[in-house]
Amino acid sequence: MPLPAIRAHALSLLLTLAWPAMALADGQNFATTLPSPQQVAWQDLEFGVIVHFGTNTFLDREWGDGTAPASVFNPDHVDPGQWARAVRAAGARYMVLVAKHHDGFSLWPTEQSDYSVKSSPWLHGKGDLVKLASQAARKAGLGFGVYLSPWDRHEPKYADKVAYDKYYAAQLDELATGYGPLVEWWLDGAGSAGHVYDFDHYIEELRTYQPNTMVFADVALFSYGDIRWAGNEHGVTEGETWNVIDRHGELRWRPVEVDTPLHKDHWFFSSKPDFAASLKSVDELVTTWETSVGRGGQLMLGIAPNTHGLLPDADVKRLADFGAALERRYGNASNLVTGAGADNAQAKRALDNDPSTFWSAPEGSSHAQLDVDFPKPVTFDSAIAMERLDAGQHVRRYAIEVMRGDTWVTVAQGQPIGHLKLDRFPAVTASRVRLDIESSVGTAQIREFKLFNTGISATE
């Protein structure tokens, strides 16, 4: 999914917020702008996948022009259960299906157009891929969501704004009412420069039937989204990640989602030789997790079934190896803090591998420490901290420190913690460690503080 023009525009509007105490004219401020319960629950998912499968799959294309006949779509062994099991092995917790890409071909038997699976030879026109994918996701314990492209290069009504708004809203209604609860609704604005959509109506319709669905949208669609784009498709959250963003003096809680494909530069499957070679390595995927989830964002990894309707064997194995590598490096079993001592019973709530419990700094404090004592020295090179965000994002500056002699020495530091913050540094050995909340606005609450010895240089 190449970078759309609207994304470039949205990126210019994205502000990095480092001083959240600034007040706005209407009384809003960064410290008191709160997430909805649905946003908190969505951020806990951390890692999802988006599935690209359609006419482009059979034509070696990334962008369809809407002229491909429906007969092109004819997989012989569609198995969304295989997709769901593979991504679950990687550690993903939800799956979003591209129900309609820019070419306008719908993967469910929409009543709004004949350009869909009902006009294809697949299952003699009786198939419904959205239904199969939603059932497979839930069977595997995954949340399910959809992407319905606003841009439609096939539908003649697209040239008539009013007619197309009705068309899109009708397709939205079909998806929002026919496939159970949706964890996420994608609103990628690719190809839409110069076209004005009735987003007010779209979101009103969606909220009527799916009030808990998180809407992914570019920052330019500020009023409609719950989730924002990271500004690139490389799997990287640049710099420090704040959940509250400011657009023209209006504040909103908009956590970031980072989208990137499993295959470099390929969102759809291709039979060309470069596709197999473009499969990202386990190390590249782990780095992607570290620079997205590890920086307080959400990872959305693109997967691409082949012309049979299956993920290639190499992709299935790579996803499993990726999940295993993440578990070895950052899984609970590798957490050195488990069972370590703390200065009080409440502090232990941040050391228990249970994000439903948390440690609170003293009420009203702007500076506090969470101390960890080991019975004997331990060696570690990475740390993860997780902030409880229900009452807002409060930590503004923190450090990870170890005791050397009678002196606390900083081994890592940063600004926000947010949902999850990973720090990597040269290996140190110590028996006393602390998370030093150097500055907070409001009472800091820490769900988890973990230490790991990955054995990997912080510069790698």
C-alpha positions, 0 to 999 in steps of 0.5 A: 500500500504505497504512501498516499497523498493524504498521508503526506499531508497528514504527516505535516500536521503531526506534532510531537508533544513534549510539554503537555502542561500547556493549556488551550483556550477551551480549558483542555490540557494534555494531562487531563485529556483521557482515553476512552475505555475502548482505546485502553483495551485496544492499546492492550492488544499491541500487535495485529495484522492486516490481510491483503487478498483480492484481484491484485493477488492474481495480477501481480499488482499492488494497486488495481485500477478497477478494470480487472474482471471479477472472474480473475478472483478464483482461489482454489484453497482459501483457508483463513483458519491457516492465516489466523493460526499463523499470526496467532503464533507470531503473537498477534491479537487481532486481524483486519481484512481488506474487505475492499481495496482501491480497485473496488472489488468486494470480498463479501456478496455486497448488495450494492454492486455486482463487482464482488465475490458473487460474480467470481467463479470462487465457490460458484459465486456463493462465497463470503470471505469476510464471513470466513475470515471473521469466523476464523479469527474468532476461533483462533482467539483474535479480534476481527476488523475490516478495511473498506477503502473510501477510494473506489476505482471501479464504481461509477457512482464515485464520480457523483459525491452524493451518490457515492456517499450513499453507496459507501455508507450502504456497504459500511452498514453491511459490514458493520451489521453482518459480521459481529463485533469489529475491533478496528475499522480502517479509513486509509485515505489513499488516492482520495486527493480532491475528493470530499467524503461525508465522513460525518455520516460514515462515522455516525453509521458506524457508531450506530452499529459498532460503538466500540470499534476503533477507527484508524484514520490519518491525522488530517481526519482528526475528528473521526479517528481513534487511532493515528498513522505513524507517518511511515510504512517502515515499522518505526515510531519516530522519536518519543510517543505521546498519546495526546496530539494537538491539531490546531488547538484541539486535543485528542487521545490518538494512540499511534498504529504502525503499519508495515508489510511482512514482505518488503514493498509488498502488501499483496502476494506476487508470483514474481521472483522478488516476492520470496526474497522480500520476506523480512528476517526474524531479526528485522521483524523483532526490530520492527516490534521494538521500534513500534510496540517498544516505543508505545505504539501498535504494530499492524503487520501486513500479510498476503495470502497467495493465489490458492488463498493460503499464506506461503509456507515460508511466511507461516514459518517466519511468523512462528519464528518471529513469535518464538524470538519475541517470547525468548527475548521479552516473554514473562519467563525471561523477566528477571524481575519476577520474584524480586523484592520491592520496598512495599507490597504495592510496589510488587504489583508492578513486578508480577507479570500481571498488567491488571495490577499496578504501583502508584506513586504517592498521590499528587507527587511529581517525582517518585521511585520504584525500587527493585532489590535482588538477593544477588546481582543480576545482569541485564541489558533491556528494560520494559516499563508500562504505564497505566493510562486509564487516568491519562499519560502522566510520566514526562521524564524517567530514568532507569538507574542501578546502585553502584557503591552508594551512588545511583547511576543512570543506564537509560532515560526517556520522556514518556513511558505510555503503554509500553516503553522498551529501553536497551543499553550496554549490559550492567550487573547490579543487585539494586535497580530502580525506575526513577519517575523524574517528572510527572503531571498527575500521579504516575501509575506503573503496571509493569517494570521488567528487566531482561538479559537478551545478550544482544548489543544495544547498538545492533 
